[in-house]
């Protein structure tokens, strides 16, 4: 049942927009600009300003930064926010277990209704 629910969520992602993601970092940034922005985002991350860092990492498409912010959200049980960032980072190792966890939770909720 859980695997079936996971497949249904994956299949309906575009139709229902469970999690809004984009694979398109801002175009036109030079490598130097990306490096400077990622350094700024890393500094913000280290200061605990995760949402500000997240915005920059999304802008630059920096997958390691997206994953690290996603990890912070997961630690705070903000699973959908974490999943969004893992998906943007194309990090299946982190996103697939989270999808499984969310689908199990939804499955239990549906059984109890």
N, C-alpha and C positions, 0 to 999 in steps of 0.2 A: 504494500500500500504506500509506503513512504517513497519508494523509488518512482511509483506512478505519479504521486503528487509532485515530486521534484520535476518530472518530465512535463507535467501540465503547466507548472509555473514557468519553466523554461520556454515552452511552446507559446504561452500567452504573454510573455514579457513585453513584446512590442505592442500587442493589442491593448493591454491593461496598464502598462507603464508602472509596474510595481516599484521599479527603481529606475530613475532617470540616469542614464549614462551617456557619455559621448567618447568617441575615440579620437576626437580632433582637438589636440592642443592648439593654442593660438598659432596661426601661421605667420610667417614673416619675422619671427624672433631669430636673431643670430645666435650662434652657439655661445658667444660671449654673453649675450643678454640672458640666455637660459641659465648659464653657470652663475651669473650674478643673482638672478632671481632665486635659484635653488639654494644658494648660500644664505640669502635673506630668509627664505622659508625654513632652512635648517636652524638658523638662529632663533626664529620665532617658535619653532617646535621645541627647541631646548629650553625656551622660556615658558613653555606650557601653553603657548597661544596656538593651539592645534587647528582651530577653524581658520585662522589667518594663514597658517602654513598650508592648510588644505587647499585654499583658493589658489595659492601660487603654484602648488604642485599640480593642480588640475590644469592651470594655464600652461605650464611647461610640459605637462605629460610625463613627469618624473615618477616612474613606477615605484622605485624604492621609497621615495617620500610618501607616496600614496599608501603604500603598504604599511609603513610605520604609523601614519595617522590612523589608518584602519585598525591597527593593533590597539591603539589607545582607545578607540571607540569600543572595540570588542571587550577590552578590560572593564569598561564602564557599562557593559551589557547593552550598548547601543548597536545592536546587531545589523539593522538595516543600513545605518550609516556606514558601518564597517564593510558590509557587503558591497555597497556602492563603490567604495574606494578600491576594494580588492578586484572588483570587476573592471574598473577603469585601469587598474594596474595589470590586468590580464594575469592575475595571480590565482590560478586554479587550486594550487595547494592550500591556499587560505579560504577561497570562496566556496569550494565544494563542501567541506565539512560544515561550514556555516549554513549553506543551503539545506544540507541534511538536517541540521539542528532546527532550523526554522520550519522545515516541512514536517518534522516530527511534532513540533509544538502545534502547528495548525491541524495536523491529523488528530491529535488528542482533543483539541478544542472542538473539532467537528463531531467526534464521537460522543462528547459530553452534551451535545445539544440535541 
